[in-house]
């Protein structure tokens, strides 16, 4: 009950600007939870089996690589499997890059909204503060010669509430967005490495050589 009472008090002091900021914070939490679920469902950052498949492919063990890819739950597994089965064509590289970009664009959905909240929340808070300051000085002017300093001080701190709320919404949103963007950037690097590994195989390894044979040769 104390939390609800504090929230109602802040809404009363800050007015519609604080109400908008609170709505934006709820929207940010909802989008963040959805993105966490999406990243977990797609297996973002969990490419252990797929990495093993790429290593097998790179040393020429095509059969093992295909088996491992079929076992991977990564969202990039179908794209890697398509690259393995792709014909030798000069246009296939650009086509697969476009498919990878489309898959990563799905992970980036919602980032623009979070970025908008992070940039707009402080401005809305400042806007509310300016409106509050105008109201405080109007009250001060109406008081005439009988100016009460506490009247001005009270009006100023009430006006600053919106700035505080705006910053409280913007800072966590910016941190969450930065974390999501860093994860997506790593996914982009991994996807590019995976496609380059498949499309530009290691020429020093014969395709007929298996993984175990290569490892034995390295330790011989």
C-alpha positions in Angstrom: 0.0 0.0 0.0 2.9 2.4 0.7 4.2 1.9 -2.8 0.8 2.7 -4.3 0.5 5.7 -2.1 3.9 7.0 -3.1 3.0 6.4 -6.8 -0.3 8.3 -6.4 1.6 11.2 -4.7 4.1 11.4 -7.5 1.3 11.4 -10.1 -0.4 14.2 -8.2 2.8 16.3 -8.0 4.0 15.6 -11.5 0.7 15.6 -13.4 0.3 14.2 -16.9 4.0 14.3 -17.7 4.8 11.8 -14.9 1.8 9.7 -16.0 3.3 9.5 -19.5 6.7 8.6 -18.1 5.3 5.8 -15.9 3.4 4.4 -18.9 6.7 4.5 -20.9 8.5 2.7 -18.0 5.8 -0.1 -18.1 6.2 -0.4 -21.8 10.0 -0.6 -21.5 9.7 -3.4 -18.9 7.3 -5.3 -21.2 9.5 -5.0 -24.2 12.6 -6.0 -22.2 10.9 -9.1 -20.9 9.8 -10.0 -24.4 13.3 -9.6 -25.7 14.8 -11.7 -22.9 12.3 -14.5 -23.8 13.0 -14.1 -27.5 16.8 -14.3 -26.9 16.4 -17.4 -24.7 14.0 -19.1 -27.2 16.4 -18.5 -30.1 19.4 -19.7 -28.2 21.3 -16.4 -28.5 24.9 -16.9 -27.3 24.4 -20.7 -27.1 26.1 -22.0 -30.2 28.3 -24.8 -28.7 27.1 -27.6 -31.1 27.1 -25.2 -34.0 30.6 -24.2 -33.3 31.6 -27.9 -33.2 30.0 -28.4 -36.6 31.9 -25.4 -38.0 35.2 -26.9 -36.7 34.4 -30.2 -38.3 33.5 -28.6 -41.6 36.7 -26.5 -41.5 38.9 -29.6 -41.2 37.0 -31.4 -43.9 34.7 -33.7 -42.0 31.5 -32.9 -43.8 29.5 -35.8 -42.5 30.1 -34.9 -38.8 29.5 -31.3 -39.5 26.1 -32.0 -41.1 25.1 -34.3 -38.2 26.0 -31.7 -35.6 24.1 -29.0 -37.4 21.0 -31.1 -37.5 21.3 -31.5 -33.7 21.8 -27.8 -33.0 18.8 -25.8 -31.7 20.4 -22.4 -32.7 18.3 -20.1 -34.8 21.4 -20.0 -37.1 21.4 -23.7 -37.7 19.0 -23.7 -40.7 21.0 -20.9 -42.3 24.3 -22.9 -41.8 22.6 -26.0 -43.2 21.5 -24.0 -46.3 25.0 -22.8 -46.8 26.3 -26.4 -46.6 23.9 -27.5 -49.3 24.2 -24.3 -51.4 25.5 -24.7 -55.0 28.8 -23.1 -56.0 27.4 -19.8 -57.3 28.9 -16.3 -57.2 25.6 -14.9 -55.9 25.1 -17.3 -53.0 27.3 -15.4 -50.7 25.2 -12.2 -51.0 22.0 -14.2 -50.7 23.1 -15.9 -47.5 24.3 -12.7 -46.0 20.9 -11.2 -46.7 19.2 -14.2 -44.9 21.5 -13.7 -42.0 20.7 -10.0 -41.8 17.0 -10.9 -41.8 17.4 -13.3 -38.9 19.4 -10.7 -36.9 16.8 -8.0 -37.8 14.3 -10.1 -35.9 16.5 -10.0 -32.8 16.8 -6.2 -33.1 13.0 -5.7 -33.3 12.0 -3.4 -30.4 15.4 -1.8 -30.1 14.1 1.4 -31.7 11.4 1.7 -29.1 13.8 1.3 -26.3 16.1 3.9 -27.9 13.2 6.3 -28.2 12.3 5.9 -24.6 15.9 6.4 -23.5 16.1 9.6 -25.4 12.6 11.0 -24.9 12.2 10.3 -21.2 14.7 13.0 -20.0 13.3 15.5 -22.4 9.8 14.8 -21.1 11.1 15.2 -17.6 12.7 18.5 -18.4 9.5 19.7 -20.1 7.5 18.9 -17.0 10.1 20.8 -14.9 9.8 23.8 -17.1 6.0 23.8 -16.8 6.3 23.4 -13.1 8.8 26.3 -12.9 6.4 28.5 -14.9 3.6 27.6 -12.5 5.8 28.4 -9.5 6.8 31.8 -10.8 3.2 32.6 -11.7 2.2 31.8 -8.1 5.1 33.9 -6.9 3.9 36.8 -9.1 0.4 36.5 -7.8 1.6 36.8 -4.2 2.8 40.3 -4.9 4.8 42.0 -2.2 4.0 39.3 0.4 6.5 36.8 -1.1 6.9 33.6 0.9 10.3 31.9 0.1 8.8 28.6 1.0 6.2 29.0 -1.7 9.0 29.3 -4.3 11.0 26.5 -2.8 8.0 24.2 -2.8 7.1 25.0 -6.3 10.7 24.3 -7.5 11.1 20.9 -5.8 7.7 19.8 -7.1 8.8 20.9 -10.6 12.0 18.9 -10.3 10.0 15.7 -9.7 9.4 15.2 -13.4 13.1 15.5 -14.2 13.9 12.9 -11.6 11.3 10.5 -12.9 12.5 11.1 -16.5 16.0 10.2 -15.6 14.9 7.2 -13.5 13.1 5.9 -16.6 15.9 6.8 -19.1 19.0 5.4 -17.4 17.8 1.8 -16.9 16.4 1.7 -20.4 19.7 2.9 -21.8 21.6 0.2 -19.9 19.2 -2.6 -21.0 19.4 -1.4 -24.6 23.2 -1.4 -24.6 23.2 -4.9 -23.2 20.8 -6.1 -26.0 22.8 -4.4 -28.6 26.1 -5.9 -27.4 24.6 -9.4 -27.5 23.2 -8.8 -31.0 26.6 -7.5 -32.2 28.3 -10.7 -31.0 25.6 -12.7 -32.9 26.3 -10.7 -36.0 30.1 -11.5 -35.8 29.4 -15.2 -35.1 26.9 -15.4 -38.1 29.5 -13.8 -40.4 32.2 -16.2 -39.2 29.9 -19.2 -39.7 29.0 -18.3 -43.2 32.6 -17.5 -44.1 33.7 -20.9 -42.7 31.2 -22.8 -44.8 31.5 -20.7 -48.0 35.3 -20.3 -47.9 36.6 -23.6 -46.6 40.1 -24.2 -45.5 42.0 -25.1 -48.6 44.8 -26.8 -46.7 42.5 -29.6 -45.7 41.2 -32.2 -48.1 37.4 -32.7 -48.0 38.0 -36.5 -47.8 40.0 -36.2 -44.5 37.9 -36.7 -41.4 38.1 -34.9 -38.1 39.9 -37.7 -36.2 42.4 -38.2 -39.0 43.3 -34.5 -38.9 43.6 -34.4 -35.1 45.8 -37.5 -35.2 48.0 -35.9 -37.9 48.4 -32.8 -35.8 49.6 -34.8 -32.7 51.8 -37.2 -34.7 
